[in-house]
Every structure is written in C-alpha cells, then in structure tokens.
Amino acid sequence: MFTHQYDKRSAANIGSRAERIFISLAVKNGFEVSPSKVSENKINHIDFFLKKENVIKSVDVKARKKLSAYDASYNDDWTWVEFKNANGFKGWLYGDADYIAFEKERAFLMVDRISLLRLSESLVDKSKDFAKRSSDAKYRIYQRRDQEEISLIKTSDIKKLKRCTIWEKDGF
C-alpha cells in the first residue's frame, strides 16, 4: 500500500537516517512511497517503491560512505559499487531495483541501475589482482570480506550518466 503523507511512525521503523531523508525528498518531489517487503529488500535489493502518475519504480537507497571504516569523514568524490555481496551472491548492481539513490552531503543522486551497471563494468578493471586496501579500490575490485567484490568509481563519472537526477537535500 502506498502512503501519500510522510508517516513518522513508519520512518521510526525504517531506522536509517538516509532512508528517512530519502522518503521526505521523494514525497516532496510528488511521489507516493511504499517500503519493500523484507524478502524484496534482501534478495532483490529494493528498499522502496515510488509511484507517480500511475508509474511505479523501485529504488535501493545507499547512505553516505567513507573510503575506509577508519576514515574520520565521508568521501563524496568516490562512490562504492557492489558486484558481489558479503555472502558471495549477486551485489546490488545486479539486483532488481530500477534506481540506486546515493546519499551525498547535499543531495541524493538518483541513478538508473542498468546505466550504472554498464558504467561500472566498463570502468572497473577486473583483470587486476584484488586491491589490498580500500583506498586502492579505485576502479579495481576490493574484497572487504572473503566473498564480497566492491569497487570505487568517481562520483563525477556517475553524474555524467544521462539517467542521473540530483535531488537536493535543502533543509535536511
């Protein structure tokens, strides 16, 4: 069921600040928001469904990230992409979400997942040995856990995609 108004009780259940801000921005942009089922989230990499003018799109929301867990601050110049998750299954790049929403300091980047997947596959050099440190994962595969495969790509590369929209976080 879609909700027309932002419901604080639902937001409290979501638990993630980035997701709460995303919901508020989606509503502000005229979308009705519905959370995914647990199975859709875990298996299909879908957090929410957005509905506008009888068109429904699915979204996977990604909170701001650091280059390394030990870094003092977030890094908006680089964006993590996931080819395989920590369990060795398909990463969210290969999920079923129509869009990936990356939180940055001042905005969310709403990116078509297929366009992002093609970009990531073209930029990341999978023929090289795995990066030994997260800071070396720029356009290379890094394994934070034994089966996970993630990489960093420049946020500016993502912004160049035709199917990338910026949702400003004014007031959040």
Secondary structure, DSSP 8 states (H G I E B T S, - for coil): --BSS--HHHHHHH--HHHHHHHHHHHHTT-EEEE--HHHHHHH---EEEEETTEEEEEEEE----SSTT-SS--SSEEEEEEE-TTSSB-GGGSS-SEEEEE-SSEEEEEEHHHHHHHHHHHSBTTS--BSSGGG-BTB-B-SSSS-EEEEEEHHHHHTSTTEEEEE-TT-
